[in-house]
Each structure stands twice: as C-alpha cells, then as structure tokens.
Amino acid sequence: MERNITASEARKSSIPLLIHKADEEGGSFSSPSSRSIPSVLMLSTFVAVLGSYVFGSAVGYSSPSQSGIMHDLNLALAQYSIFGSILTIGAMIGAILSGTIADYVGRRLAMGFAEVFCIVGWVAISFSKDAWWLYVGRLFVGYGIGLLSYVVPVYVAEITPKNLRGGFTTLHQLMICIGMSLTYLMGAYLNWRVVSLIGTIPCLVQLLSLPFIPDSPRWLSKVDRLKESDSALQRLRGKNADVYQEATEIREYTETLQQQREASLVGLFQLQYLKSLTVGVGLMILQQFGGINGIIFYANSIFISAGFSQSIGTVAMVIVKIPMTTLGVFLMDKSGRRPLLLVSAVGTCLGCFLAALSFFLQDLQKWKELSPILALVGVLVYVGSYSIGMGAIPWVIMSEIFPINVKGSAGSFVTFVNWLCSWIVSYAFNFLMSWSSAGTFFIFCGVCGLTVVFVARLVPETKGRTLEQIQASLNSYSTKK
C-alpha cells in the first residue's frame, strides 16, 4: 500500500514540472496535431522500423538464395526445405517470449536483444560449411524477428500521438515489404554469403542507434519510472509542446491498472478481455488463412501452374506491393482502420476468386489464352489489396487494443498465433495446390469473405483515439475506479 501511495504522489507532482519547465523557457504550448512532427519522434520511429526491415530481409532471403546454397553446400531439397521453414519455428519461440522480455527490460532493450540474435544468425549463415550451421543461423534469425514482430509495432504505437499513430505504425509493414523486395533483388545478383553479411548492416545500425532514442513513456510509467516517463514524452512531442493532458491520461490509466494483477497467459481468457482477444486473434487468423504466405512464398509455382511467365509475375508483384503499402500508410489516419480493412478484405476476396476462376477454366480446358492473364490479374489484385490494409492493420490494432497490464502476455499470444497460422498455410499450400488449384483459391476466397463480415461486426474504429480511450472502451474493468 505504501508503494502505491508513493507512486501516486510522485505522478501527481511530476506532471506540473513539465508546465513549469515550458513556462521558464518562454515557450508556448501547442498540440501535436498543430505542430510539425518532432525530429525525436521521427528518429525513434525510423530506428524502430529498421527492425521491420530486418524482418522483411529474413523472409525474402531463402527464395533467391536457394540454388546457390544447395549447390555450394550440396544440399538436398528436403534439407533446404528445413532451412526455409525453421525460420518460422524460431519466430514462434521468439513470439512466445516477446511480451515477457519487452515488459521486463522495456521496448528499446528488447529490440536490441533481438538484433543480437539476428546478427549472430546472419553471420552463422554466411560462414556455414554444412547444413547444421545453416539451421542454427536461421533459427537465431527467426527468434530475433519473432521478438521484433511484436516489439516494433507496440513501441511505435506507444510513442506516437493519436493523430499520427496509424500511419506511423503502418511503416512496420512498409519496411517489411522493402526489406523483402531489396533482399530478393540482391539475391538475384549477389552470392548468398554476401547477402547474409549485408543482412547484418541494418541490425548493427539499429543496435547502435537505440541509445539515442527514448523508451516508451507508457512502459516507463508502468514500472514507476515517472520522471523518465515525463521526460521521454516531452522529447517525443517537442520541447515546447503541451503534454499535460496526455501525461495525465497515461498517469491516471496506469494507476487504475496497478489495481489489477498482471495477467498471465491463462489469465487472458477472462470475460473482461474477451473482446480485445477476439479482435486481436481473429484478425491474425484471418490474415494468414486468407493465404498470403502461400501466395508470396510460392508465387513462381502459381504462375507456372497457370501457364504464365514466373519472372514477369514476380516483378509485377513487387511493383504493385510497395506502392500499395505506401498508399496504406498515407490513408491510415485519414480514412480510418475499418474502411481500409473492409476495402482490403473485399479486394483480396475478389483476387482469390479471379485466380480460382483461372484455374477452374484451365481444368475445363476452356479460354486457354485468357486463363494465365486472369491468374496474373487475380494475384496482383490480391497482393495490392492485401498491402493496403490486411497486411498492416492487424498489427496496428494489436498494438492499440490491449491495456498495458496484459499487453505482454496478450501480444505474445497474438503474435504466436500469427506465426503458427503462417507455418500451417506455408506447409499445407503445396498439398492443397496438388489437390486442386481452383479449390485452394476458392477456400482462400471464402476466408477473405468471412474477414469482411468479421471486420464489419466486431472490429472497432481506433482512428483519432488515444490508446487509453481505446482500451477503456474494450475492456470492462478499465472504467472502474
């Protein structure tokens, strides 16, 4: 009891210091929406999403490196398949532990911890002499990106003001896309050992930059480092910005949550967290079972099966994916999350239907000249629609809806579910395509249609609301005093 009183008093006395400091400097107050974006906020976000680039480069590495690694190390296809899939195993392990690590050491140190694993992993891959070193390196990289896939969007969401949060958090997906595309292009021209060494560069840049950015003010408040929380918030909003209202809201919400026990994984499955958990887990399941990883990982085989050129199809996918992801970044805080999700889900449903129709016509031996074009159009419509919403927004919403006392365990669980579903789809995709190419895409089309219903009925609009307001509306205990 004595500790809680002391913390409460400290919070009440620390916020006015921000006002006095600004008064002494003769500065005027302005809200984040009326100011230019502070340089510290931009730097902090850029440093954080370097981890997203690392994520993308790890995912994009295996496809262009396959022939070189198999030739140089004399690997069988089954051995290389293990190398490709073990990344997901490592990511699932990292996801399970990500929330605990981020809650214990903070978001900033968690990113540094992840990058150490990624650096070790990339170096092990680069100097591998046999399959086992490849597996160890890939597992380490997987563990690192499993941590990053949770910590990066959570950190960005916690440091940005409500009017910028959506667009800034979507940069996570844009940098994944850029990392994947650039690594794919480098792999087409450079030796696989060189590409893996290049993979250490963004890891080192992030690791060396982390001391220059503040930790999350919300995490600092949670662990009772109150003056540091206030100082971090002031740095992130600008030297002369008025942060009194935002700091007070964080303070009061943290005080309310301190009356709640830190939820374990089992403790998440309570009525008070039901809506948040349903939305978070549901979006991740629908995102992956909509078929994205099967389509991305096996794009070449899809185009070959449809009778189309794999090189043209793959280049066209990259050309569509990056601009559409960028468009999603700009639209996120203008149109809102729900409209973008609905448009994205409808588009992916249409894309899958067109691809399924192409394979169906091919099976019937009809419209043979049209079916390859229909397959290409279907896949491009799917990839473009996915990139504008379904790729990024589930991660944005995951970072927004869970209160900080359950964010660690809830975020770990949701991220683990995402990686598990990713592995299931990636593993099953070739078997499904062997069974029926048209049937596979009709299944994905049905899942995407279900996503439209799920978003329309259950997903809340979080645009323009603080994290505390979002969480209070979703979690029943949050409004209790």
N, C-alpha and C positions, 0 to 999 in steps of 0.2 A: 504493500500500500504506500509506503514511504517513497519508493522509487517512482510510482505513478504520479504522486503529487509533485515531486521534484521535476519530473519531465514536463508536467502540465504547466508549472510555473515558469519553467525555462522557455517553453514555447510562447507563453503569453508575453514574456519580457523580450524575447529575441526579435519578434517581428517589428516593433516600433523602431528598433535600431536602424532598420532599412530606411525608414522615413527620415529619421534624423540625419542619417548619412547623406541622403539626397538633398535635404534642406541645406546642410552645411556647404555642399558643393554648389549650391545655387541652381541646381538642375530642376527642370520641370518634368512632370510626370506625363507619361503617355502610355496607352495600352499597346500590346503587341500588334494589334491589327492596324494601328495608325503609324507605326514606325517601320523603317526598313528592317530587314531581317538582320539581327545581330551577328557579327562575324564569329563570335564564340559558338553560337548555335549552328551556324553553317559548318564550321570546322569540326565540331563534335559529331554532327551527323555524317560528314564525309568520312571521318576516321572510323566511325561505327560501320558504315556500309562497305568499307573495304573488306570487312568480314563476309559480306554478301558476295562480293566479287570472288573471294576465295571459295565460297560455297559453289558458285557457278563454274569456276575453273575446275574444281574437283569432279563435278558431274560431267563436264564436257571433255574430260581428259581421255577417257577409256576408248571412245569410238575412233578418233583419228590415230590413236597410238597402237591399235590392235595388231595390225600387220607387222609393224616394226618390233614390238615386244615379242610376239610369237616367233618371229624369225630369229632375232638375236639371242633369245633365251631358249629356243627350241621347245616352246610350249604347245601342248595340245589345246584344242578348242575348249575342252572341259576345264582345263586349268585356267585358261583366260576368263572363262565364264565365272569362275570362283573369284578371280581378281576384280571383275566388274561388279559382282553382287556383294562382295564383302564390305564395300563402302557403305551400303545401306545397313548392314549389321552393326558396323561401328557407329553409324549415325543414330541408330536406335538406342545403343548403350549411352551415347552422349546425351540424347534427348531425355532419357530416364533421370539422369543425374543433373541436367542443366538447371532446373529450378532450385534445387538444393544448393548447388555451387553459387549461383547468382544471388541467392538470398543470404548466403553465409559471407562471401567475400565482396559482394557488390557486382554491379553490371560491368563496370570497367575492368576490374581484375579478372572476371570470368572470361571476357573477350581475350585478354592477354594469355590466360591459361589455355584457352582453345587454340590460339595461334602457335603456342609452343608445340602442341601435339601436331598441328598441321606442318610446321617446319620440319620436325623430326620425320614425319611421314613422307613428305616430298623428297627429302634427302635420301631416305632409305630406298625409295623407288628409283631414284636417279642412279644410285650406286649398286643396284641389285645385280647379283650374279646368278640367282636361281629364283624359283617361284616363291619360296618361303619368305624371302626378304620383300618381294613384291606384296605378298599378302599382309605382312606386318605393317609395311608403309601405308598401304591402302586402308587398313583397319585404323591406324592412327589418324590419317586424314579424315576418315569417316567419323571418328569420335569427335574430332575438332569441329567439323561442320554441323554435327548434331547439337553441340553446345551453341554454336553461332546461330543456328536456325531459330533458336528460342531467344537468345540474349539480345541480338541486334534489333529486331522489331520492338521488343519490350523497352530497351534503352531509349530508342528514338521516340517512341510514344510517350515515355515519361519525361523527356526533356523539352518537348515541343509544345507551344501553346495550342489551344483547341482549334484556332482558325488555320493552322498550318499542319496539324498532326497527320491528317490523312495523306496528303501529298508527300510529306517527308518520310512517313513510314513506308509508302509505296516505293520509294527509292531502293528499299531492300530487294524487291523483286526485279527492278530495272537493273541493278548491279549484278544480280544473279544471271540475268539474261545476257548482259555484256560480257561477264566472265566466261560464261559458257560459249558464246559465239567467238570471242577472241581466241580462246584456247583451242576451239575446233579449227579455226583458221591457221593458228600457229602449228598445230599438229599436222596439218596438210603439207607443210613446207620444212619443218624442223625435226631433228631427231628427237625421239621420245624422252631421252635422258635430258636433253637441253630444255625441253618443255617443262619437265618436272622441276628442274632447277629454277626456271623462270617463275614457277608457281610459288616459290618461297619469297619472291620480292614483295608482293602485296602483304604477305604475312609479316615480314620484317617491318615494312612501313607502318602498319597498324600497331605493331608491338612497340615500336619506338615513339609513336605519336600519342599513345594512351596517357602518359604522364602530363600531357599538356591540355587535356580536356577534363571537365568536371564530372563527377559521378552523378547519378540520378538524384535529384533533390528529394523525390518521394522515397527512395530507398534509404537515403541518409536520415530522413525524418523517422522512418520506421525503426531504425536502430538507435534512435535518440542522439544522433549527432546533429543537434539542432542548428548551431551556428554555421556549421559546414553546409547544411541544407539551405539555409537562407542565403549564404554567400554564393553557392552554386546556382541557385535560382536567379539571383541578381546578375551574375555573369552571363547566364543564358538569355536573359531578357534585355540586357543592355544596362550600362552604368546608371543612366538616369531614368530608367523605366519604373513605373509604379507597380510593384509586385505585391503590395499589401493584401489585396483581395485574394489573389491566387495562393499566396503563402498561408493566409489564414484558413482557406478552404482545405489545403493539404494538412495543416496542423489539426484542425478540428476533426477531419475524417480519420486521421491517424489515431487520434485519441479515442474515437469510437471503436476503431478496430482493435486497439490494445485491450479492450474489454473482452474480445473474442480470443479463443485459443487458436494457435497456429494450426491450420488444418493439415492432417496427413493425407496420403492418397486415399485411404479408406474414408476419411472424414469428408472428402469432397462429395460423396454420394449422399448428401442430405438435401432435404426439401428446399432449404434456403439458397442453395447453389444450383438447383435443378435447371433453371432457365439458362444461366450462363454456360453451364456444362453442355447442355443440349445444343445450344447455338455453336459453341466452340468446336465440339467433337463432330457435330453434324456437318458443319461446313468443311472440315478436313476430310471426312469420309467421302462426301460427295465430290470434293475437288479431285481426289485421287481415283475414285471409282468411275469418274467421268472419262478416264482413260488417258490422261495427259502423258504420264510417263511411258506407257506402252507406245503411244504415237511418237513421242520425241525420241525414245531410245531406238525404236525400230522403224524410223521414217524411211530409211533406204529400202528395207524389205517391203514396206507398204507400197511404195512407188513401183518397185519391181513387180510385185504381185498384180498391180493394176495395169502393168504394161507401159509404164511411164519412165522417163529417164531419172535415175536417182540423183544425179548431180544437179539437174535443173530444179528438181523438187526440193532438195536440201537447201540450196542457195535461196530459193523463193521463200522458204520458211524463215530463214534468218532475216531476209529483207522485210518480211511482214512483222516478225516478232518484236524487234527493237522499237520501231516507230509506234506500234500499238501499245507497248508497255509504257513508252514515254507519254503518249496521249493519256493513258490512265492516270499517270502522276499528276498531270495538269487538271484533269477533270475531277479527281477525288474529292477535293474540298469545295468544288463548285456545284456538281450535280448531287453529291452525297453517295454513301456506300450502297444503299438499297437499289436505287435506279441503275447504277453501274453493274451491280451483281445480276440484276434481272436481265439487262441487255446482254451481258456476257453469257449467262446461262442459256438464254434463247438462241444466241449465236452458236454456242457450242453444240446445242441440240440440232440446229439446222446443219452445221458442218458434218456431224456424225451421220445424219440422215442422208446427205448427199454422197458421202463416202460409202455408206451401206448400199445405197441405190446403185452406185457404180459397180460394186462387186456383185450385186444381185443381177444386174444386166449382163455382166460378164459370165456369170454362171448359166444364164439363159442363152448365151451366145447371140445377144442382140445389141445393136448400137455399139459395135466393137470400136469404131473410131471415136465415139463420144465418151465411152466409159473411162479411159485414162484421164481425160480432161476433167471429167466430173469428180474423179478421185482427188486430183490435184486441187481443184477448187474447194472441195469439201474439207480437205486437210488444212488448207490455208485459211478458210473461214473459221474453222475450229481453233487454230493456233492464234489467229488475230483476235477472235472473241475471248478466248481464254486469257490472253495477255492483257486485255483492257480491264479485266475485273477479277475473274475467278483465280488468277494466278497470285495476285497480291492481297486482295481484300480479306480473305480468311485469316491471313497473318495479321493484318491491321486490326481486325475485330478481336482476334485472340489477345492482342496486346492491350486492348481497351476494356474488355468486359469483366475481367477478374479482379477483385479487390486485392490489395497488396498482401493481406494476411494469408491468402490462398494462391496468390499468383505463382509462386514457386512450384507447388505440387500440381496445380491445375495446368500451368503452362507446360510442365514436363510431360504430363499425361497427354495433353492435346498434341504436342509435338511428336511424342512417341507414336500415337495413333496415326499421324500423318505419314511417318516413315514406315510404319508397319503396312499400311494400305498401299504405299508406294511399292514396297517389296512384293506384295501379293500381286498387284497388277503387272509389274515388270516380269515376275516369274511366270504368271499364267498367260501372258499375252500371246506368246508363240503357240501355246497349246490351243488357245481359243481360235487363233487365225487358221491353224491346221484343221480345226473342227469346221469352222465356217467363217470366212472373212466378212460376209454380209451380216451374219448373225452377231458377230463380235461388235460391229459398229451399231447395229440396232440395239444391242444391250447398252452400249455407252450412250446412245441417243435417249433411251428410256431413263437412265440415271440423270442425264442433264435435264430432262423434262421434270423429273422429281425435284431437282435442285430449284427450278423456278417456283414450284409450289412451296418448298421449304422456306425459301427466302421471303416470299410474299406473306407467309403465315407467321413465321417465327423470328426472323432476323430484325432487330431494332435498327433505326437510323441513329448513328452516333456522330454525324457531322455537326460541328458547332457546339458541342457539349464538352465540358471538362470530364476527365476520367472519373472524378468523384461523383459527378451527376449521373454518368452512365451506369456506374456500378451501384449507386444507391437505387436506381430505378429497376435494376435487375435482381438484386439480392435483398431478400426480405428483411434481414436484420439491420441493414445499413441505415435505415431511418429511425431505428430505436435509439433512445437516449439513455 
